[in-house]
Amino acid sequence: MSDFIDRLPTSVADLEEDAHILHDYEGAVSRWCHGCGDNAILTALQKLCAEEQLPPERTVFVSGIGCASRLPHYMGTYGFHGLHGRALPLAEGIKIKRPDLHVFVNTGDGDCCSIGAGHWLHAVRYNMNMTVIMHDNRVYGLTKNQVSPTSPKGLRTNTSPRGAPLEPLNALSATLGMSNISFVAQAVDWLPAILYDIIHQAFLHRGLSFVSVLQRCPHYLPGHFDPYIKNPERIRLLTHPNGIHPDEASFLQSRGA
């Protein structure tokens, strides 16, 4: 018997644990509000890491400041929680020094489109191989209810008590108007199957992938997306011959069809 054991393949005898399970990508317990759409994005990213078997020691989540930017704390990987609006240049520096790493950026609508807007523009132009996810809840949440660049016109906040005076910035249109962009998508947090499909395809793309996720803020903008949630017919899956093709059955299931 001992001779038989000695002749077993090394991979079986040593029982090397090369495979990773979902638990391996779980970090600290999330402290986001109950019902916050950030939780759905976190779940999709943890599932992606497990499905793609990304080594935690070769995976980095980078963020700036804001509710969305707490995500690196909740991942069982490397993370860099940077300064407000500076997630993209930090991620670019990591990718330049270590091109072998899987680099993800999580940024909010204020973090990306306001103080970080210049970095956003040039990160798109550089088109480095990383996945950028913008959590768009259309308000500054962590700093307690201020108007953001994507806030709807008329929204009353601490900084706009008479209502936001400007039309909201359309992050998708703005990104499409930048030079050298190669992957742009939009998802919503309340359709988890499609959210995962889009983030998965964004990761597989070679180049910079920019995914804007409409994300619910149950504390400061409760019910803001209800017209779309309560009437799924207002949600349309856009397709293109050269685009991504999420599983249609998953889409119908997410819509309750």
C-alpha positions in Angstrom: 0.0 0.0 0.0 2.8 2.5 0.9 4.4 1.8 -2.5 1.1 2.5 -4.2 0.8 5.8 -2.4 4.4 6.8 -3.3 3.5 6.3 -6.9 0.5 8.6 -6.8 0.7 11.8 -8.9 2.1 14.7 -7.0 -1.0 16.7 -7.5 -3.1 14.1 -5.8 -0.7 13.1 -3.1 0.0 16.7 -2.1 -3.6 17.8 -2.5 -2.6 21.3 -3.6 -5.5 23.7 -3.2 -5.2 25.7 -6.4 -8.9 26.1 -6.8 -10.7 29.0 -5.2 -14.3 29.2 -3.9 -16.6 32.2 -3.4 -15.6 32.4 0.2 -12.0 33.1 -0.8 -13.1 36.4 -2.2 -15.1 37.6 0.8 -13.4 40.3 2.8 -14.9 42.4 5.7 -18.7 42.3 6.2 -20.4 45.0 4.2 -21.5 48.1 6.1 -23.6 49.5 3.3 -27.2 50.3 4.0 -29.7 47.5 3.6 -31.1 47.7 0.1 -28.1 49.6 -1.3 -27.3 48.6 -4.8 -23.6 48.5 -4.0 -24.2 45.1 -2.5 -25.4 43.7 -5.8 -22.3 44.9 -7.5 -20.1 43.4 -4.8 -21.9 40.0 -5.2 -21.4 40.1 -9.0 -17.6 40.9 -8.6 -17.1 38.1 -6.1 -18.9 35.7 -8.4 -16.8 36.8 -11.3 -13.6 36.2 -9.4 -14.7 32.7 -8.5 -15.9 31.9 -12.0 -12.7 33.1 -13.6 -10.6 31.6 -10.8 -8.7 34.8 -10.3 -5.8 34.4 -7.8 -6.6 36.7 -4.9 -2.9 37.6 -4.7 -2.9 38.8 -8.3 -6.2 40.7 -8.2 -6.5 44.3 -7.1 -9.5 46.5 -6.5 -8.8 50.2 -6.5 -11.2 53.0 -5.4 -11.4 56.7 -4.5 -13.7 58.1 -1.8 -17.4 57.5 -1.4 -19.8 54.7 -0.6 -18.8 52.8 -3.7 -15.2 53.2 -2.8 -15.5 51.0 0.3 -15.7 48.0 -2.0 -12.0 47.0 -1.7 -12.5 46.4 2.0 -15.2 43.8 1.3 -13.1 41.8 -1.2 -10.6 39.0 -0.1 -8.0 40.3 -2.6 -5.5 43.1 -2.6 -7.1 46.6 -2.5 -6.1 50.3 -2.6 -8.5 52.8 -1.1 -7.2 56.1 -2.5 -8.1 59.7 -2.5 -11.3 61.4 -3.8 -11.3 61.2 -7.6 -7.9 59.6 -7.8 -8.8 55.9 -8.3 -8.0 55.8 -12.0 -4.4 57.2 -11.9 -3.7 54.9 -9.0 -5.0 51.9 -11.0 -2.9 53.0 -14.0 0.2 53.1 -11.9 -0.4 49.6 -10.6 -1.0 48.3 -14.1 2.1 50.0 -15.5 4.3 48.4 -12.7 2.5 45.1 -12.6 0.8 44.3 -16.0 0.3 40.8 -14.8 -2.3 41.8 -12.2 -6.1 41.9 -12.7 -7.0 45.5 -11.9 -10.5 46.7 -11.1 -11.6 50.2 -10.4 -14.7 51.0 -8.3 -15.8 54.6 -8.4 -18.9 56.6 -7.7 -20.7 59.2 -9.9 -19.2 62.0 -7.9 -15.8 60.4 -7.5 -15.5 59.8 -11.3 -17.5 62.6 -12.9 -16.7 65.5 -10.7 -13.2 65.8 -9.0 -12.0 62.8 -11.0 -13.3 63.9 -14.4 -9.9 64.8 -15.8 -8.5 61.4 -14.9 -11.7 59.7 -16.3 -11.1 61.4 -19.7 -7.5 60.4 -20.0 -7.9 56.9 -18.6 -10.4 56.2 -21.4 -7.9 57.6 -23.9 -5.0 55.5 -22.6 -7.2 52.4 -22.8 -5.2 50.3 -20.4 -6.4 46.8 -19.7 -8.6 47.2 -16.6 -12.2 47.1 -15.6 -13.8 50.3 -14.4 -17.2 50.2 -12.7 -19.0 53.4 -11.9 -21.6 53.1 -9.2 -24.2 55.8 -10.2 -26.7 56.5 -7.5 -27.0 60.1 -8.7 -26.1 61.7 -5.3 -23.2 62.0 -2.9 -24.1 59.4 -0.2 -21.1 59.1 2.1 -20.9 62.8 2.6 -24.6 62.9 3.4 -26.7 64.1 0.5 -25.1 66.6 -1.9 -25.8 67.1 -5.5 -23.6 65.1 -7.9 -22.9 65.6 -11.7 -25.5 62.9 -12.5 -28.2 64.2 -10.1 -31.5 64.9 -11.9 -32.4 68.6 -12.4 -34.5 69.9 -9.5 -33.2 67.4 -6.9 -33.1 69.1 -3.5 -30.0 68.2 -1.5 -27.9 69.9 1.2 -26.0 71.8 -1.5 -29.0 72.4 -3.7 -31.9 73.3 -1.3 -33.8 75.0 -4.2 -33.2 72.1 -6.5 -30.2 71.1 -8.8 -30.1 73.8 -11.5 -28.4 71.8 -14.2 -29.4 68.9 -16.4 -27.6 65.7 -15.3 -24.4 64.6 -17.0 -24.8 61.4 -19.1 -21.7 59.4 -18.2 -22.4 56.9 -21.0 -22.7 59.5 -23.7 -19.7 61.4 -22.4 -17.6 58.3 -22.4 -18.6 57.4 -25.9 -17.5 60.8 -27.0 -13.9 60.3 -25.8 -11.2 59.1 -28.1 -9.9 55.5 -28.1 -12.8 54.0 -26.1 -13.2 50.3 -26.7 -15.9 49.0 -24.3 -18.8 50.9 -22.8 -21.9 49.4 -21.1 -24.7 50.2 -18.7 -26.4 47.9 -16.2 -28.8 48.2 -13.3 -28.3 46.7 -9.9 -31.8 45.2 -9.7 -31.3 42.8 -12.6 -28.5 40.7 -11.1 -28.2 38.2 -14.0 -27.6 40.9 -16.6 -25.4 42.9 -14.2 -23.2 39.9 -13.9 -23.1 39.1 -17.6 -22.1 42.7 -18.4 -19.4 42.8 -15.8 -18.1 39.4 -16.9 -17.9 40.5 -20.5 -16.2 43.8 -19.4 -13.5 41.7 -17.6 -12.9 39.5 -20.7 -12.4 42.6 -22.9 -8.8 43.5 -23.6 -8.5 47.2 -22.9 -10.3 49.6 -20.6 -13.9 48.6 -20.0 -16.2 51.3 -18.6 -19.4 50.0 -17.0 -21.9 52.5 -15.6 -24.3 50.8 -13.1 -27.5 52.5 -12.0 -27.4 51.8 -8.3 -30.1 52.4 -5.7 -29.5 54.6 -2.7 -32.3 53.7 -0.2 -31.3 56.4 2.2 -31.1 59.6 0.2 -33.0 58.7 -3.0 -35.5 56.0 -2.0 -37.8 55.1 -4.8 -35.7 57.1 -7.4 -35.6 54.2 -9.8 -39.0 52.8 -9.0 -40.6 53.8 -12.3 -38.1 51.4 -14.0 -38.3 48.7 -11.3 -42.1 48.6 -11.1 -42.5 48.8 -14.9 -39.9 46.4 -16.4 -41.1 47.3 -19.9 -39.1 50.5 -19.5 -35.9 48.4 -19.4 -34.6 47.4 -22.8 -31.7 45.1 -23.5 -29.7 46.8 -26.3 -27.8 44.5 -28.7 -25.3 45.1 -31.5 -23.7 42.7 -33.9 -20.3 43.6 -32.5 -21.5 44.0 -28.9 -22.0 41.6 -26.0 -24.9 39.1 -25.9 -26.1 38.3 -22.4 -28.1 35.2 -22.0 -31.7 36.1 -23.0 -33.2 33.6 -20.6 -31.4 35.2 -17.7 -32.7 38.6 -18.8 -36.3 37.4 -19.0 -35.9 35.7 -15.6 -34.5 38.9 -14.1 -37.6 40.8 -15.3 -39.9 38.3 -13.9 -41.1 37.1 -17.3 
